[in-house]
Amino acid sequence: GGADPAALIEKLKGRVPLTHLKDMARGTTYTPPTTQIPETANVVLGTGILDLPGILKAAERAGVEYHFLEDEHPQSLAQLPRSLEYLRRIAG
């Protein structure tokens, strides 16, 4: 919704038990307070504009227990395995 996800997670430390991880295509624009973006703007994690390593580090510090992958792209079944591979790669 226009906020910095990592900063928000850290601000809410202890009150964020889970996240929904998704990424947004470069060049996607929206005007807050509208948070709706086209389904086709959902991209494979790590290929869009969100700082997922920073978000995941903030989540770890804040005590987040679960992460759910969210991908509403029409080709989400093809994209999700690539997103999982990205998460495995950055998790070490």
C-alpha positions as CSV (number, residue, x, y, z in Angstrom):
1,G,0.0,0.0,0.0
2,G,2.9,2.4,-0.5
3,A,4.7,1.7,2.8
4,D,8.1,0.2,3.4
5,P,7.3,-3.5,4.2
6,A,10.5,-4.1,6.2
7,A,10.1,-1.0,8.3
8,L,6.4,-1.8,8.9
9,I,7.2,-5.4,10.0
10,E,9.9,-4.1,12.4
11,K,7.6,-1.5,13.8
12,L,5.0,-4.2,14.5
13,K,7.6,-6.6,16.0
14,G,5.9,-9.4,17.9
15,R,2.5,-8.7,16.3
16,V,3.2,-10.1,12.8
17,P,3.1,-14.0,12.9
18,L,2.9,-14.4,9.2
19,T,3.5,-12.7,5.9
20,H,2.1,-13.1,2.3
21,L,5.1,-12.8,0.0
22,K,4.7,-11.5,-3.5
23,D,6.6,-9.3,-5.9
24,M,5.5,-6.6,-8.3
25,A,6.8,-6.0,-11.8
26,R,9.1,-3.1,-12.4
27,G,7.3,-0.1,-13.8
28,T,4.0,-1.0,-12.1
29,T,2.3,2.1,-10.8
30,Y,-0.6,2.7,-8.5
31,T,-2.0,5.6,-6.6
32,P,-2.5,5.1,-2.9
33,P,-4.9,4.5,-1.2
34,T,-5.7,2.2,-4.1
35,T,-3.7,-1.0,-3.6
36,Q,-5.1,-2.9,-6.5
37,I,-2.7,-3.7,-9.3
38,P,-3.3,-5.9,-12.4
39,E,-2.9,-9.6,-11.8
40,T,-0.2,-9.6,-14.5
41,A,1.9,-7.3,-12.3
42,N,2.6,-10.3,-10.0
43,V,6.0,-11.6,-10.9
44,V,8.4,-14.3,-9.7
45,L,9.9,-13.4,-6.4
46,G,13.2,-11.6,-6.8
47,T,12.5,-10.3,-10.3
48,G,10.3,-7.3,-9.3
49,I,10.7,-4.1,-7.2
50,L,10.4,-5.4,-3.6
51,D,13.5,-5.8,-1.4
52,L,12.7,-9.4,-0.4
53,P,16.0,-10.0,1.4
54,G,15.4,-6.9,3.5
55,I,11.8,-7.9,4.1
56,L,12.8,-11.4,5.2
57,K,15.5,-10.2,7.5
58,A,13.1,-7.8,9.1
59,A,10.6,-10.6,9.4
60,E,13.2,-12.8,11.2
61,R,14.0,-10.1,13.6
62,A,10.3,-9.5,14.3
63,G,9.6,-13.1,15.0
64,V,7.5,-13.9,11.9
65,E,6.8,-17.7,12.0
66,Y,5.2,-18.4,8.6
67,H,5.5,-17.0,5.0
68,F,2.9,-17.7,2.4
69,L,3.6,-17.2,-1.3
70,E,1.0,-15.2,-3.0
71,D,0.9,-15.0,-6.8
72,E,-2.2,-13.9,-8.6
73,H,-0.7,-13.9,-12.1
74,P,-2.6,-16.0,-14.7
75,Q,0.6,-18.1,-15.0
76,S,1.1,-18.5,-11.3
77,L,1.5,-22.3,-11.5
78,A,4.5,-21.7,-13.7
79,Q,5.9,-18.9,-11.5
80,L,5.6,-20.4,-8.1
81,P,8.4,-23.0,-8.5
82,R,10.7,-20.2,-9.6
83,S,9.7,-18.2,-6.6
84,L,10.4,-21.1,-4.3
85,E,13.8,-21.6,-5.8
86,Y,14.6,-17.9,-5.3
87,L,13.7,-18.2,-1.6
88,R,15.8,-21.3,-1.2
89,R,18.7,-19.4,-2.8
90,I,18.6,-16.4,-0.6
91,A,17.9,-18.4,2.6
92,G,21.3,-20.0,2.2
